[in-house]
Amino acid sequence: MSAASMQMTEDQFLCSICLDVFTDPVTTPCGHNFCKACITQHWNVNVTYQCPNCNQHFASRPEMKVNTFISEMAAQFRQAALEEECEGKQAEMKKTEAETKEMIKKRRLKIQELNDSVQLSEEHADREIAGGVQVLTALKVSVERSQAKLILTIKEKHRNTEKQAEGFIQELEQELCELEKRSTEVEQLSRSEDHLHLPQSLRTLKAAPPTKNWTGVRVRPPSYEGTVMRAVKQLKKTLSNQMKKLFEGEMKRVQRSAVDVTLDPDSAHPELILSDDGKQVKLGDAEKNLPDNPERFDPCAAVLAKQSFSSGRSYYEVQVEGKTKWVLGVVRESINRKRSITPSPQEGFWTICLRNENEYSALVGPPVRLSLRSRPQKVGVLVDYEEGLVSFYDVDAAALIYSFTGCCFTEKLFPFFSPGLNEGGLNSAPLIISPVDHTQ
């Protein structure tokens, strides 16, 4: 049964009193149809007998008989409606079943994805543990070797002192033996009563053995001054070499997250000069006449990258060689670009800077001065969005400069570049986004 015929059938087979499909339909003399029970109740309530549809009056209560044709048609309609309703419910159930199966499938896939993530995390953890144990074991071995060498050095000095003392004691014991022997002989002669032979006996008495003047002889404990410090210094050198190897390995792992970064001219301050390939930026001598679009920095002489980070790990490197000032890092998308900026994480900036040629700071509100062993020529920037981490590296020295940790990122993050004022040409070198060398 089509939708149109169903609508027509529904109009034709609805009782105008109960507004439902006819049950035991009867026909009035005026030709209108009603459920037998509906019209009977209607006339039981109303004194006058008239048709509820056309209001035609009847002199007496009409005798109503069930209209078998309409009854059969109503029954067919009711059955068709029931079947259609059943089909509709079946279709709905099938749709619900399909949707449920799809939800089940998605959740199974998500469970598999989570299990894979846990497995991947476990493998990563095992690698990190193995690497960490290897490094710490090497450090432990170095400490144990240094300790053994220190003990050996001190014991060797003590043994030399002991040998010296033993030599002196042996020499003294030999002299003592000779002296005791002479003393015995002298004592025996002194007790002799043979005065006639005494002079002869004295002549035959051995001369006193030569003896050493022991007054100034001393055995002084060896000096251990500086022994421990020298051992610690050597250990420090060894540990420094181990740490360098560790950071070199860390740098290689970090560099695997390298992404391509290019500067966005629509965000650049009008006085900045960008290279055609979007990899270099420096401050020019005059402002260019550029549209004052909402993305453009002014008055801050800065520029953002076209690329943004909103998940995972991302890494890029910037050459800062020859510069006396710069600011680098990442910022959230919603920062105000039309006012003077005091960079800090609270303002949406995770940056470090160079001032006065050799003063490095992390901009965390009040700047935190950084003590670096060498001046970085190339700075690496790592963003781990889920971990809430922004780290800066001295690429050539394979050393960590500073890390912002425990950050809560809720927006896109964009790489931020500010080359600083030219300072009469001293700071005219550009900031250069460098290709990452994965082989170093």
Long-range contacts (C-beta under 8 A, 24 or more apart in sequence): 1-80, 1-84, 6-80, 6-81, 6-84, 9-73, 9-77, 9-80, 10-77, 10-81, 12-73, 13-70, 13-73, 13-74, 13-77, 16-52, 16-53, 17-42, 17-52, 21-74, 21-77, 21-78, 21-81, 22-70, 22-71, 22-74, 23-74, 24-66, 24-71, 25-66, 25-67, 25-70, 25-71, 25-74, 26-64, 26-65, 26-66, 26-67, 27-64, 27-67, 27-70, 28-56, 28-58, 28-62, 28-64, 29-56, 29-58, 29-62, 30-54, 30-56, 33-67, 33-70, 36-64, 36-66, 39-64, 40-64, 131-249, 135-242, 135-246, 138-242, 139-239, 139-242, 142-235, 142-238, 142-239, 142-242, 143-235, 146-231, 146-232, 146-234, 146-235, 146-238, 147-231, 149-231, 150-227, 150-228, 150-231, 153-227, 153-231, 154-224, 154-227, 157-222, 157-224, 158-222, 160-222, 161-219, 161-220, 161-221, 161-222, 164-219, 165-219, 168-217, 168-219, 171-212, 172-214, 175-209, 175-211, 175-212, 178-209, 179-209, 179-211, 182-206, 182-208, 182-209, 244-398, 247-398, 247-399, 247-400, 248-398, 250-398, 250-400, 251-380, 251-393, 251-395, 251-398, 251-440, 252-438, 252-440, 254-315, 254-380, 254-382, 254-391, 254-393, 255-315, 255-380, 255-436, 255-437, 255-438, 256-315, 256-438, 257-312, 257-313, 257-314, 257-315, 257-382, 258-315, 258-316, 258-317, 258-436, 258-438, 259-307, 259-309, 259-314, 259-315, 259-316, 260-307, 261-305, 261-306, 261-307, 261-316, 261-415, 261-433, 262-305, 262-306, 262-307, 262-433, 263-303, 263-304, 263-305, 263-306, 263-417, 263-433, 264-295, 264-303, 264-304, 264-305, 264-306, 265-303, 266-293, 266-295, 266-296, 267-295, 267-296, 267-297, 267-302, 267-303, 267-304, 267-337, 268-296, 268-297, 268-302, 268-303, 269-296, 269-297, 269-298, 269-299, 269-300, 269-301, 269-302, 269-303, 270-296, 270-298, 271-301, 272-301, 272-302, 272-303, 272-419, 274-303, 275-430, 278-306, 278-433, 279-432, 279-433, 280-430, 280-431, 280-432, 280-433, 281-417, 281-419, 281-430, 281-431, 282-419, 282-422, 282-428, 282-429, 282-430, 282-431, 283-419, 283-420, 283-421, 283-422, 283-428, 294-337, 294-338, 295-337, 296-337, 297-337, 298-337, 298-338, 299-339, 299-340, 300-337, 300-340, 300-341, 300-418, 301-418, 301-419, 301-420, 301-421, 302-327, 302-341, 302-416, 302-417, 302-418, 303-417, 303-418, 304-331, 304-414, 304-415, 304-416, 304-417, 305-414, 305-415, 305-417, 307-414, 307-415, 308-333, 308-412, 308-413, 308-414, 309-383, 309-385, 309-412, 309-413, 309-414, 310-385, 310-409, 310-411, 310-412, 310-413, 311-385, 311-386, 312-384, 312-385, 312-386, 313-382, 313-383, 313-384, 313-385, 314-382, 314-383, 314-385, 315-380, 315-381, 315-382, 315-383, 315-436, 316-380, 316-381, 316-415, 316-433, 316-436, 317-378, 317-379, 317-380, 317-381, 317-395, 317-433, 317-434, 317-435, 317-436, 318-378, 318-379, 318-380, 318-381, 318-417, 318-431, 318-432, 318-433, 318-434, 319-377, 319-378, 319-431, 319-432, 319-433, 319-434, 320-354, 320-376, 320-377, 320-378, 320-379, 320-431, 321-377, 321-378, 321-429, 322-429, 323-354, 323-419, 323-420, 323-427, 323-429, 323-431, 324-354, 324-356, 324-357, 324-420, 324-423, 324-426, 324-427, 325-353, 325-354, 325-355, 325-356, 325-419, 325-420, 325-421, 325-423, 325-427, 326-353, 326-354, 326-417, 326-418, 326-419, 326-420, 326-431, 327-351, 327-352, 327-353, 327-363, 327-416, 327-417, 327-418, 327-420, 328-352, 328-353, 328-379, 328-381, 328-392, 328-416, 328-417, 328-418, 328-431, 329-363, 329-381, 329-390, 329-392, 329-415, 329-416, 330-381, 330-383, 330-390, 330-413, 330-414, 330-415, 330-416, 331-413, 331-414, 331-416, 332-409, 332-410, 332-411, 332-412, 332-413, 332-414, 333-411, 333-412, 333-413, 333-414, 334-411, 345-404, 345-407, 348-411, 349-416, 350-390, 350-404, 350-407, 350-413, 351-416, 352-379, 352-392, 352-401, 352-402, 354-420, 360-401, 362-402, 362-404, 364-404, 368-402, 370-401, 370-402, 372-399, 372-401, 373-397, 373-399, 376-401, 378-434, 381-415, 383-413, 385-409, 385-413
